[in-house]
C-alpha cells in the first residue's frame, strides 16, 4: 500500500523528555489507526511528533502525501497545515476563550461579547460543505447559541466541525468521546466512518479500550513510550488490565462549617434557562445529608448549569428557590462559605485550570478552592496531600509542572484536589474523562472510602452508567432539553 506518513528511527528533540529508543512507524493511505495506552504512555507526544510539531535529534519523517499538496502551490507549506488535531485544549483555538474564566459563562452580562456558533463557522469557502458539516454534527439548533454557553459535548462537536471546514488531509482525535453522551458517541462513530470513506486519514488516541472506534483498522499499543504492539487490530487481543491495590488513605475530619443541617441541597420548581432558552422547566430535587446521588442527562440538558447553582458559580441562584445546607441562597452567605463545604471537579474546571504550578500545589489548592495556590499550607496539610497522591499512584508527579503532565494525569490531580479537604458534599462532574482503567479503579476506591462516612454526600455525573460508584443509591435524570428554540 502507499505510505501516507513514515517515521524512520525517530528521536525527538524535546527539553526534559528522554525517549527510551528510536521509533519507527508507517501509516498507509486508507488505514484508520488508534494509539492505545495508559495515561502518560506517550500517545499524545507521538501524535505531535507525527504532526511535525517537534524537531528531531535523529531519524526522519517522510510525508508522501505532501508531494500532491506541493504541486498545488508555489508557497512553502508545512505538513502540520494539513493535519488537524482535536484534543481537550483545542478549545483555545477559539481566541475568544483564551481570556475567559470559568464563571463567565454564567454571567448573563458578559456572554454577549462571545460569537455565536453560526459566526464561528463563517465564512466558509465551500457553502455546500458547510451545510453538510452542520448536518453531520446536528448543529442546526445551536447556530444562534453563543460560544461560551455551550456544554462540553456541544463544544466538542463544534471544534470538530470547524476543523472539517478546512478539509484537512488527516485528523487526530485525542480521547474522541470526552464529554459525549451515548447518542453523540454513536454519531461520532458514523462521522469516523464517513471521513474514512471520503479519504481523510484518521488517528485516534485513547486510554480506555472501550473507546477504540469501531472503524479502527490498525492499533498501536504504547507503554512508557515503547511499542507493545503495532499492526492490524484484528490480530491483537488487548490484555486485561489489573489495577494494583491503592495505598491506604485515611480521610481526616476538618472544620468545614456546621453539621447541623438536614438537606445538603433543596430545589423547588427551579427552571433552568439560559439566554432565553428553557432547558429544564421544573427541577425539584432534595439531597439529604449523607445521600449519594448520580446526576444523568444528555448533552445540553443543563447538568453543568444545575451544578453551578450548587457550587455558587452562577449568580442566577440568588433569585431561585434553592437552599444549600438548609440555608436559602441569597440570605447573606458568601460564595466562599459555600465553596469551603464542597469539593468539586469537572471538565470545565479542567479547561480553565491553566496555572503551571507543581502538581502538589494543584492538589493543595483544593483546601482554598483556588486556581493556583496563593496561601501557605501547614505541614499537616502538605503531608495529607502527599498521602492522597500516593493513594492515587501520582506521588511521582508532585514536583512536575501541571501543564507538562498528560491530560489523564491532570484529571487525577483535579480529582485529588476535590477530595483533599474531605468536603461535606463532593461533586464529581464526569471525573474520569481521559483516565485509563487503573486510574479509574483507584479513584473509584477513594470514592467508596469517602462514602463510608455516613454524613458525607455525593453528586456523581457521567455519560457511562457503568462508571457509577457502588455507593450511589439515588439517581436524578434530566430529560433532553425542553425546546432549544423555545423562547422563555
N, C-alpha and C positions, 0 to 999 in steps of 0.2 A: 504493500500500500504506500501511497505518497505521504511523506512526513509533513506534518504541519509545523511542529516545533521539535527541535532536537537539542538536548543538553549532553555535552561530552566532557566527562571528568571535571565537572564544575566545582570550584571552591569560591564562595562569595567573599567579598571584602566588606565586612560589617564590623564596626567597632564593638568591642566587648562580647562578640559572639564567635565561638570556636566551632567550626563544622567538624564532626568526627572523621569524615573521609570525603574524598571526591565523589560527586554524584552524577550519574548518567540517567537520562530519561528520554523516551521518544513518544510523542503523541502524534498519531496518524490522522489524516483527514477522516471525518465521519465518526471517530471514536468519542464516546462520552465517558470521561474519567471522573472518578471520585477519589479524593485523598481522605483516608480514614485513619484515625489515631487518637490517642488520649490528649488531653489539654497539655500544651507545651511540647508536643511531639515534633513541631516544625512544619505543620501543614500550611499555615498562612505564610511563613517565611519562604517556603519553597515556591508557593504560588507567586510571591512577589519577585523572586529570582527569575522565574519563567517570564513574568511580565516585563522584565528589563529594568526593575526599579533599583537594582544594586549593581555596582561594578564587580568585576571578577578578579580574584587573586590569581587564579589559574583556570584552565579549561576554556570552553567556548560554548556559545549558544547560537544555533542556526535557526533562522526563521524563513523557511522556504516560501511561505505564503506572502512574504514581503516583496518578492520579485514581481508578483502581479500588481501590488499596490504601487510600487515604484514606477511601473510602466504607465501609470495614470497621471503622473505629475513630475514636474522638474524641481519641485521644492524638496528640501531634506525632510524626511519623515522618520519617526521612531516606532518600533513595534508597540510600545505601550499606548500609542494613539489609537490602536485598533483592538486593544484588549481592555475590556471594561470589567472592573471588579466591584461587586456588591457585597459589602460587609457591614458590620454593626455601625462603624463610624462613618459610613458613606453618607449619613445624614448631613455631615459637614460639607458635602459637595454643594449643598444649598447654602450659599453665602449668608442668607438671612438667619441661619441657625447659629453661626459662629459666636455671636454676641448675646445669644438668648440665655435665659436662666430658667430653671425647671418650673417655678411657679408662674412664669409669664403666660403660659397657655391658658391659665385660669383667670387671668386679669382681663376682663372684657374691654378695658380702656386701652389696652396695648395690642390686641390682636389685629387691629386694622392696619398696622404697619406691615403685615405679612401678606405675600401674594396668595392668590387662590390657586387651586390645582390647575385650572384652565390656563392661568398666566404662566405657571411653571412649565407647562407642556407647549407653550407657544414662544416664539414662532417655530414652525416646523417646515422644513424644505419640502417634504412629501406629505401633503394633506391626506391622501388616501391611506398612507402607512400610519399617520397619526390616528385616524379614525379606527383603523384596525387594532392598534395598540390599546386605545381606550376601550374597545370592545373586548379584547383578550383579557384585560385586567379588571373589567367591570367597574370602570371609573366614572361612568356617566352620572351617577347620583352624587359623586363627590366633587364635580367640577367647580362648584361655587364655594366649596369649603376652603378656608384659609389654611396654609401650610402648617402653622403651629398648633392647630386644633385637631389634627389627625391622630388617630390611635397609632400605636406602634405597628400593628399589622397593616393598616391603611397606608402608612408612610412607606413601609417596605414595598408595597405594590407600586406606589408612585415612583420610588427610586428605580425599580427595575424597568418600568415603563419609560422613564426619562432616558435611561441608558440605551434602551432598544431603539429610540428615535434616532440615535446616531449610527445605527446599523453596524455595530462592531463585528469584526471577524470572529472574535472569541469573547465569551463571558465567563467570569469566575464568580461563583456564588459561595461565600463563606458562611456556613450554617444557614442554608437557604430557607429553613422553615421557622426561624426565630420569629416569635410574635404572631404566628399564623394559626387561625382556628382550623378545625378539621376540613371545612368546606374549602377554605382558601389553600390549604395544603394540597387538596385534590386538584384545584385549579392550577397550582404551580406544577404539578406532575404533567398536566396537559400542556402547559407552556413549554416545559423542557422538551417534550416530545415534538411539539410544533417547531421549536427553534432548531432542534437536531435535524428534522426533515428539511428545513429551509437552508441547511448548510452552515449554521452558526456553530462554531466549536464550543463545547461546554466542559467546564471543570467545576466540580462541587467539593467543598471541604466540610467534613462532618466529624464530630467527636463521638456520636452515638450511632451504632449500626442500624437502628431503626429508621434513621434519617437518610439512609442511602437512597437516592432517587431510583425509581424502577427503570428509568431509561438508561441507567449506567451500564456500559458495556465492559469497562476496564476499571480495575481498582488498584490503588497504591496504598498499602498499609505501612504507616510510618510509626516509629517509636524512637524517641530521643534522636531525631534527625537521621535515623538509619532505616533502610528499606527492609521490611519484614516480608513483603510480597509485592510484586508488580506484574500485572497481566490480566487476562480475561476474568471477569468476575465469576463466570460460570465454573471456573476451575479452582475457586478458592472458598473454603469454609471458614468464616470468621470465628476464631476461637471464643469460647465463653469467657466472660470477664468475672473473675472472682475478686470482690472488693476486700482488701485487707482490713483487719479489725482496727477500729478507731482507738486512739489513745484515750485513756479515761479523762473525763472532764466533769467537774462538779460546778453546778450553777450556784453563784453566790447571790444571796439576797441583798438588795440595795434599797435605799430610801428613795422611792420614785413618786411619792405622793400618797395620799390617804388610801387605805384599803377598805374604807367604809363606803362601799357603793354596791349596788345590786346589778346594774346593767353597764357594760363597757360601752355599748353603742345602742342608741334607740332612734329610729327614724319613723315618722308618721306621715304617710302620704306625701313623700318627697317626690317632686317632679325634677328629673334630670334633663336639663335643656342647655343648649349651647348655641349662641349666635342665632336665636330664633328657631332652632331645630329641637324637636322633642325626641329624646332617646328612650326614656322610661317615664311614663306618666304618673306612676303611683308606687313608690318604693316604701314599703312598711317592713321594718326589719328590727329585731331586738336581739342583741347578743348578751346573754347573761355572763356574769363573772365566772371564768373557768371553762366556758364553752369553746369548742374548736370547730370552725366552720370552713367549708370550701365555697368560694365565690366563682361561679361559672358564667359563661355567656360568650357569644360570638364577637368577632372583631367589630368595634364601633358600637357596642351595646351600652357603653357608659361605665364600664368597670373602673377605669382609671379616674374618671370624674367622681364616681361614688367614693372611691378611696381617698381622693383629695379632700372631700368633706370631712373625713375622719381624721386625716393626718394634718389638718389645719393648714393646707396649702391653697385652699380655694376660698376667697372672700365671700362667695355666694352663700356659704354655710351659715353666716351670721343671720341671714334673713329666713332660714329654713327651719322647720320643726325637727331639730336634731339635738340630741343630748349625748354627751360623752362623759362617762364616769358619773352619771346621774346629774350632770350639770348642763343646763341649756347653753348652747353656743351663743356667744354674744352677750353673756351675762357678766363680763368683766375679766374673764381669764385671758392670759396672753397665749399666743401660739406656742411659746416655748414651754409653758406649763403643760400644755397638751403633749407636745412632742417628747418631753422627757419621760413620759409614761409609755411611749410607743416605740417599738423597733420596726424599721421599715426598709424594704429594698424592692426595686422594680427595674424594668428595662429602662425606663425614663431616668431614674436615679443614676443608672449606669451611664447613660448617654451624657448626662450633664456633670458627671464626676470627672473633671479633667485636671485635677491637681496632681502633678507629677511628684508626689511625696513618697517616702519609703512606705512599703506595703504595711508595715506595722502601724504607722501613723494613720493609715486609712481605717484599719480596724479600730484604733483608739478614738478616731473622730466620732464613732458611734456613741461614746459617752456624752458628747456635747451636741449631737445632731448637726454637725457642721460638715461642709465640704472642704476638706483640708483640716489640719489640726492647728488651732491657734491658742490653745490653753495647755498648760503643763499637766501631764498625768502624774499621779502618785506612783510610787514604786509598786504598790499593790495592784493598781490598775494596769500597769505595764506587764507585770507578771501574769495577770489574768488574761490579758490579750495574747500573750505568747502561749499560754496553756491552751487557749481556744484554737489558735492557729496550729498548734501541734496536734490537737484532736482532729482537725480537718486536713492534716497532711500538708500544710502550706507554711510550716515554720521556716523552711529554707528560703522563703520569699521575703522574710521580714525586712531586710535591708535593701531589697531591689526596688527601683523606681516603679510606681504603679503603672505608668503608661508604657513600660518596657516589658511587662509580662503579658501572656496571652489573654484574649478576651474571656476564655473559660476560667482562667485563674483569677481574673478580675471579678468575675461573678461570685466565686467562692469567697473572696475577700470582702465583697459587699454583703454577702450573706452573714459572714462573721461580724461585720460592722453592725448589722441589725440585731444580732443576738447578744452582743457583748455586755450590755447593761441589764440583761435578764429582765426585759420590759414586762409590764402588766399586760400589754397587748402586742402581739407580734404579727405584723402584716407582711406577707411574702407574696409579691405580685410576680408570678411566673419566674421564680428564683432560679430555676435550673437551666435557663437558656444558655446554650453553648457548653454546658458541662458534660464531661464524659461520665460513664457509668460509675466509676469509682468515686468521683466527687459527689455525684448524686446520692450514692449509697451513704457516704459519710454525712452529708447534710441531712438526709432523712433520719439517720440515727440521732443526730443532735436535736432535730425537731421533736422526735419522740421522747427524748430525755427531757427537753423543755416542757413537753406536755404532761409529764408525770407530776409536775407541780400543779396541784388542783386549783389554785387561784389564778393561774395564768390562762389567757385567752389567745386564740389564733384565728387569723383570716388567711386562707391559702388560695391563691388564684392560679389556675392552669388551664391550658387547652388540651391537656392529656389527662384523662381520668385515671389512668394507671399510675400517675405521679402523686395522687392524693395520699397524704400520710395516713397510716393506720389509725392515728389518734383522732382523726376527723370524724365527728358524729353527726354533723348537721351540714346541709347544703342549701345555698341560696343561688338560684339560677336566674339570670337576666335573660329576657327574650331578645330576639332580634330587634333593632331599633324600630320604634313605632312607625315613623314615616320620615325618612331622611329629607324629604322635600316639603314636609308639612310645616307651615309657619306656626310658631307657638302663639 
